[in-house]
Amino acid sequence: MASILTWTLASLAISGSVLAQGDPEALVPGKAGQPTKAWTQWQPKPTYSLDELPDQYMGSNRVPSLPNGGEPQTGWNRCAAGKWNQKSLCQTAWINDVNDWCIWGPPDGGDIGTTERVAVAYCTTNKHGTRLIPDGTLTSVHFLKTPSYVQVSGTGDFTSIGIPMGDSGGEMDPHGADDLGNPIGGIMFTTANPASNGQPRQVREWTNFMSWDQYCLRACWGDQAAAHCEHIYDVMGCRWNMPSLSGYTAGIWESCEGEDAPLQGIYGGSTFRQGEAVTPDAHPPAASSDCVQQKSLGNGLYSISSTGPSAPTSTMPTSGSGSGSNRGGSTSGSSPTNGADRAASNNTSSATSIFQKPSLTAIASTFGVGALAALCYVL
């Protein structure tokens, strides 16, 4: 019976793939036109209210101002509210609370170093016109709010969104080598900034490290936003840039308040530069408190394996390294230097995702009532 059920679910996943892709409205931009605010390379970027967003934050009218024309933005920022689609090219990400946040990932599979310029948003909820992080991908979530930023970190199996197994990953941020951003035109909103009174507000500074089995994301505000969301340590990874006592332990699901962490790379009166002969240890994690245990996240989109309840596996070629970009315009591979942690951990225990078996309601909503009837007939 178990094998029949597994085969049936896998068949439904294949036959229902079109229905399971999501809302067609999330496949088109909002027809809001080109950017309306001035942009100067390496100067503070303009911010928009959610209602004022252009179709593309780095619209085509900006590209010719850069040497050799620059690269075009491949996605859009005016995304369908309350919708989702697994082929969406939305490049507006969010980080609001422990249940509502996004990461960046490849649109068509591939390692982070190759796809960071065209990455799209994958979110935990269907509110933002993006793709969804499939249920069972995440194996831990540690959400942290401090006076100067909000952060989420944890473990998972991101082969479910096309990152190849073994990819040590890289970093995405609003700058990149040319200040167009990685991804180009990628922006982030939050309702967690105290100054916005719970309303959505674009943040100028954010950083997201991704690998095949680990993630961390931080969005910053205030006078030291750029320093708290530093992006020049792009091969140093999550544990060095965003150290945490429990944030990278599989099975942790919690939301905490905390103090601001020490600034990355600042040690007394000295500043560490990536690539120096000696790599210092990460700063100790900042103190946290008022931690509230959470349930594992879910949105009803299941990554169903034809081999049964195991971790999703990648069909992409394996890549052992990724790259990221820094303000200086150079890119760096993520090969280890002096034992510093990279965008991926070496903890293989996080390679197994929590496979959440779909309920009958979830099957009906995802694949249709007919599929549910077929399943009930088999059972």
N, C-alpha and C positions, 0 to 999 in steps of 0.2 A: 504493500500500500504506500509506503514511504517513497519508493522509487517511482510509482505511478504519479503521486502528488508532485514530486520534484519535476518529472517530465512534463506534467500538465502545466505547472507554473512557468517552466522554461518556454513551453510552446506558446503560452499566453503572452509572455514577454515579447516573443518574436512577432506573433500575429497581431498583437496589440501595440506594436511599437509606434505606429503613426498616431493612434489615439493617445498614447502615453507621452507624446512630445510636449503637450501643453497647449497654450492659447495662441491662436494665429496672430492676435493683436500684438503679441510680444516679438514678432518677427520684423516689424517695421518701425522706423523712427517716428517721432511725433510731429514732423513737418513744421518745426519751429524756426528753421532757417539758420543762418550763419551766426558766429559769435558777435556780440554787440559791444564788448568791452575790450579796451586796448590790452595788448600783451607785448612785453619786452623780454627778450631772452635773459635769464638769470636775475630777473627782478621779481618781486613778489607777484604771484599770479592773481588775476582777478577772481572773485568769487561771485556766484550767482545764487539767487533764491531758487528753490525747486521749480517754481512756476516760470522763471525767466530763462531756464537752461536752453541753450541752442541745441540743434541736432547733434553737432560735434563740437566739443570744447576746443579742440585743436582743428578747427575747420580748414577747408582748403585755401581760404583767403589768407591764412597765416603761413602756410608752408613756404611760399616763395621768398619770405623774408630771411630764411636761413641759407647758409652756404650750400650750394648745389641743390637748392630747393627743398631739402629735408624729405622726410617720409610722410606719407598721408596717414591719417587715422582710419582704421579699418572698421571700427564699430561706431556706436552712437551713444549719446548721453541722455537723450530725451526718451525714456523708456516707459512702457505701459504699466501704470500703477495697478496693483491688484492682479497682475497676470504673471505668467511664467512660460518659458519654452526652452527645451533642451538644445535648441539651435539658435537661441537669442544671441545677438552680438552686443548686448548692453555692456557699456563700459563705465557705468555709474555704480559704485559699490557702497555698502552701508555698514556701520557698526553702531548698534543702538543699545542692546542689552544681551544677556547670555543666550536668549532665544532667537535673536534677530541680528545677524551679521553675515558678511560675505568674505570670500577670499578670491584671489585671481588664479585663473587656470587656462590651459591651452584651449582654443576654440575647436581644434580638430585633432587633438592629441599631439604629443611631442614633449621633449624635455624643456625645462623652464628657460635655460639659456637660449634656446632657439626660438621660443614662442613668447618671450616676455614683452616684445613690442606690440603684439597683437592679442594679448590675453584678454579674456572676458570675465565678467563677474559670475561667481557661483555662490548662491545664498542659501541660508537655512530655511527661509520662508518664501512663499509665493507672492509677496507683496510688491516686488520691485521691478518686474518686467525682465528678470534675469533668468539664468539657468539655476537649477536646484542642486545642492549637494545631496547625492542619493543617500537614503537611509542606509545605515550600516557602514558608511564611510568613516565617520568619526568614532574614535575609541576613547577620547578624553577631551574635555573642554574646561579651561580655567579662564574665567572672565574677571577682569580687574579694572576698577575705576579709581583714579587718583585725581588730585586737584588739577593736573596738567594734561592728562590724557586718559584714554580708555583703551584697553588691550584685551585680546583674546589669544590663547595659545593652547596647544595640545598635540595629540597624535591621531593618526588615522591611516587609511589605505587609499591614497589618492590616485591609484590606478583606475579608480571608478570614474574619474574625470579626465583620464587620458594621460596622466603623468606616468612615464615608464617606471616600472619597478627598478629600484636601485639608483634613480636619479637623485643626486645630492642637491640639486636645485639651485636657487639663487634668490635675488631680492627684487621686488618691484616697488616703485615709489613715484611721486609726481614729477621727477626731474629726469633721470636717465642721463646719458652722455650729452644730449643736446637740449635739455630742458623741455622737450616735448612730452616727457613722461615715459615710464615703463609700466603699463602699456601706453602707447601714444594716445593722449587725450583721456586717459583714465583718471577719474575723479572719485571723491569719497564724501559721503554725507553722514551726519550723526545727529541724534537727538539727545546725546549724553552731555554735550557741552552745557555747563550750568548757565552760561550767558544767553542761551537760546530758549530757556524756559520750556524745554521739552519739545520745541519745534525743530524741524529739520534745518541743519545748517551745514554748508560746505566747509570742509577743513582744507587748508592749504598744505598742511604737512601730514604725511602718513607713510607708513612703511609696512611691507608684507613679505616675509620670508616663506618660501614654499619649497618642499621637497616631496618625494613620493610617500613619506610616512610621518611628516612633521610639518606644523604650520605655526606662525605667529603673526599677529597683525596689531598695529598700534596707530591710533589717530590722535593728533596733538593740537593743543590750542594754547594761547597765552604768549607771553614775551619770550619764552624759551621753547616754543613749538619746534623750531628747526633743530635745536640741540637734542630735545627728547626724541625726535623722530629722525635722528641722523641716518644718512643713507650712504656714507662713504665706506662702511665696513661690510660690503656686500657679499664677501665670501666667508664671513665669520659665523653666520648662521644664527638660529634662534637662541640657543642657550647662552651665547656670548652677548648678543644684542639685547635680549629680553630674558634674562635669567629668572627662574621661578623655582620655588621650593617644591611645588607639586604640579606645575603646569605641563610637564612632559611625561607624566606617569599615566599609563593606560588605566582606564577605569575611574579616573577622577572627573566628576561633573559638578562644578561649583562656581558661584559668583561671589566676589569679594570686594571690599573697599581696601584701599591701600595708600601708602605714601609714594611720592615720586621717587623713582630709582635714581641712583647716581648716573650722571651723563656718560654715555658710552665713550670709551677712549680717553677720558680725562682722568689722569692719575696725579693728584697734587697739582703742581704747576706745569706738568708735562702732558703733551697730547700724543697718543700713539697713532702712528700712521700704518695703515695696512701694508704688509709686505716687508716691514722692518725685520731685522734678524731675530729679535726676541719678541714673542707675542705674550703680552701679559694675560693673567687670568681674568675672567669676567668679574665684574663687580658682584658682590653678594646680593641676593634678591632683597628688594625693599620690604619693609614690614607690611603685612596685610592683616585685616581683621574683619569681623562681621561676615564671615564666609557662610553662605547658604548653600546647602547641598541641593543639586538639581537632578531631574530625570534626564536620561539620554534624549537627545534631540531627534525629531522625526518630522517629515513633511508628507509622507505617503508615496514618495517616489522610491521604488525599490530597485536595487541592483541585483537581479536574480541570476545566479550562476547555474548553468546546466549541469554542473557536477554536484549540486547540493549546497547545503548551508555552510559555505566556506567563504573566505575573503574573495572579493572580485579580483580577477586577474587581468593584466594588461595585454592587449594584442599589439601594442606598439613595440618597436625595437628598444632594447635596454640601452640606456646611456649612463655612464658612470660619473659624469660631471655636468655641471651647468655653468652659467655665467651670469654676472650682473653688471650694472653700469654705475659709475659714480660721477659726482659733479665735475671731476677733472676730465671727463670724456674718455677714460680708459675702461676697458672691460677686463674682468679677471675671472679665470676659471676657479672652480671650487675644490681644487686639490688641497689636501691637508698641509698646513704649515705650523710647525711647532705645537702640535696637539690641540690647536684651537678648534672649537666645535664648528661644524659647518651647518648649512641650511638643513641637512638631514642628520638625524642621530644614527648611531650605530646600534641602537637598541632594536634587535630583531623581534622582540616580543610584541611590538606594536604593528607588526605586519599582518596580524590576523584581526579583521574587523568584526564587530558585533553584527551578525546577520539577523536582522529583525524580520521574522516571518510576517507576511502581510495578513491582515484580517480580511474577512469576506467583504466588509464595507470598503476597505482600501482597494481590493481587487475590482470591485464593481465600479468604483469611481475612477480607477486608472484605466481599466481595459473594457469597461462596458458591462451592461447587465447580461448580454448574451454570453460573454466569457464566464461570468459568475455562474450562469445556468449550466454551462458546459462542465465547469469544475464540480458543481453539486452533483451532476449526473455521474461523473467519474467516481466521486466519493460514495 
